[in-house]
Amino acid sequence: MLKFRSFLSEAPVGLRPAELAKPNSKTKEPRIDILMRAAIEGIPLVLTSNKEVQIANTPENREAIAAFDGKKPIELTTTTGKTISSSEIGKTAVFGGGGGAGGGTDNTAVTEAAHCLWLAAMLEHGANQPIEYFMPSVLKASAKKISIGKTTIQEVLDIDSSWQVSAYLSAQEIIKRGYANKNHVFHRDSKEMKQIYAAKKEAFKNSGLEVLTDDKWNPGDIWAIEKGVNLNKELDTSSIAALNAAILRLFKERKVVGISLKLVKKDAKAKEYNIGQSPAAHKFVSAAVRSNRGNFFSNKGGTIQFSGGSMEIRPNNYLGANKIEISGKTARGGGAGWGVIIAAAKRHMGVNIPKHAGIKRIAQKLASGKNKRSQMYFYKMAKVSDPSLTFDYFMEQLPEKDAGWFSAKLAAVMITQYLINNKGKKADGFVNAIVNYAASSSDDSSAFVKIYQ
């Protein structure tokens, strides 16, 4: 017999008729069907008084539940012979309710750690067990199979019911696809996980390349690491290519598996990235620094068209560094900061784009209106990006703009004119690097699996 307890540490609200008539907000299963299943299968439920009861599996109870009209509470008999109202039953996790004192939390560390615990518990007890089976005592017993840094088990148990459902459904998919097994320990912010990302940093430096951020190299929120794996021996940091080859081999052998997690509400899906094939190739099409309906001075950014989508060049904030944000199906969203842009321009086009501090200094000179050399420097690049721009009009409009506009526009002009001047293989290489960086699928990214809705 199952012993399901509330995941709450505070009294839940009651299932009044209007609430009982609704579906579970997470799984969409009708709550009245859940109540019927609880009676038939002997699943303990929690009352608004925080007492635990079981609905007796009697013809009278089943008929009363089946006759529910959505307006009046149901009178039910417990296995101890006590009569209760359905309105006294708490809207706990099994019904799609909240998470008590810890409810509502979407703290990344805690929710990711929870996925580790649910994976461990479901591997031990069976991934096909109903969600109600995994009461706190069952989950706690699997804590020895996880390593979650400073996050406490109690914090994990107190997560919101939506994340409980997500952890449950995600674990089912991960186990079904063979990404996790009983030989794994599940890591989040552990010594081993930190060691993997430290190896990444060392490998990039040994390759003489700009270091990718952790999530762009491998967005694994949790890692399944087989017991006995010696990361010091397995991770080759002589170059980023060598490290990625090691991560790929370990991924395929299911010894070290990076798992990226998204909130799953109903059906979990899995997709592998950077597995056995080069990232998609994208080609540079065109670049512009004038708006479709305006002119060079109508905006402070620029756009880049590439095969499969477009890029927008714009600043993070006033006088802030520019970034490239990508839209389009291939990119799947995301973008790249100025540091990544500088590295890609050097690597693929052989050009040196200044750091943001240098851009800002030139912008301030332009804003002063007194530095002719800076004005000519700006105009020559602008003319490449916008051939329709005349010198007289350019000089006429400059006094109208401030340092923030100059900083943003100068950065956009630099990128676009370099692309136009290097159209072909070099510009294609830059575009390809930025798009795949945004998608965490560049030549410098490593193998992982994403679990998503």
C-alpha positions, 0 to 999 in steps of 0.5 A: 500500500502506498504511503503518500504524504503531503510535500507541504510543511503548512496546512494546504487549502481545501478542495472546495467543489469549484476546485475539485471540478478543475484538472490538476494544473500541472498534469491536466488529469481531472482532480475528480479522477485523482480522487477516484484513483486515491480511493481505489488504490488506497493512496493516503490524502492530507486534510486541511488539518494536516491529518492523513486519511485514506478514502475507503474503497467502497461502492458507496464512495465510488458512486458518490465520487462518480456522481459529483456535479461540481457544485456540492461537496462529496460526503466520503467515508475513511478507512477508519469509518469517519465521515468527511467532506471532500472540501476537507481534503487538501489541495496538495501536490497530487492534485496540482497544489502548491508547495507549502512553506517552500512552495512557489520557489523556483530557485535554480540551485534547489530545483536542479538539485531536486532533479538529482534526488528524484532521478536517484529515487526513481532509479532505485524504486522504479520509474513507472511508480506513480508520483504519489509513491515518492513521499519525502521518506522515499526521496530522503533515502536516496540522498546518498546517490546525489551530491548537491553542494550547499543545497539541503535535502529539506530545501529540495523536498519543499519545492513547488509542486510544478517542479516536483512534476517536472522532476518526475517527468524529466527523470522518466524520460532520462531513465527511459532514454538510458542517460542515467542508471543505478551506477550513476551519482547525480551532481549539482554544484559538487566538487566533480561538477566544478572540476569539469568546468575548471577543466574547460577553462584550462583547455581553452587557455591551452588552446590560446582561445577566448574562454566560452562561458560555462553554459555556452560550452556545456549547459549541463544543469546537472551531471550524471557521473558513473561511480569510480570514474577518475576525472583527472585521468579522463579529462584531457585538457591539452586543448579544447578539441581534446577535452570535447573529444573526451566529453563526447566519448564519456557521454556516449559511454554514459559515464559522464552525462551533462543534462540541461533541464527545462520546466516540464509540465506534461510530456518530456522530450530529449534532444542531444547536442554536439554529438558526432557531427559538426554544428550547422553551417551558416553563411553571411548574406548582408549587413545594414546600419540603417532602419528599413524606414529611416536612414543611418541616424534613425537608430543606434544599431545594425542588423546582419542577415544570414542563411537561416535568420538575422542578427541585431547589433545593439547595446545592453544599456546607455553607453554599455557594451554592444551585443549581438542578439539572434533570432531565427529557427536555427539559432533557437534564440540567444546571443553573444557579448562584446568579448565573444564578438572580438574573439570571433572577429579575430579568429575568423576575419583576422581583424582587431575590434577594440574592447568596449572601453576603447569604443567608449573613448572614441564615442566621447571624442565624437560627442565633443564635436571637436575631434576631426580625426575621429569623425573621419574614422567613423565616416569611412567605416559608416560609408562602407556599411551605408553607401548612400551616406554623404559626407555633408549629411553625415557632418550635419547630423553629428551634433544632434547625437550624444555619446550613448548613440555614438558608442552604440552606432560605432560598434555596429558600424565596425562589425558590419563594415568588417563583414562587408569587406570580408564577405565570403569565407571569412564573414561566413566563419564569423557569422557561423561562430556567433550563431552556433555560440548562441545555440551552445553548439559551436565547434568549441562546445561539448556534448550534452542532452536537453530535457524540455517540454 
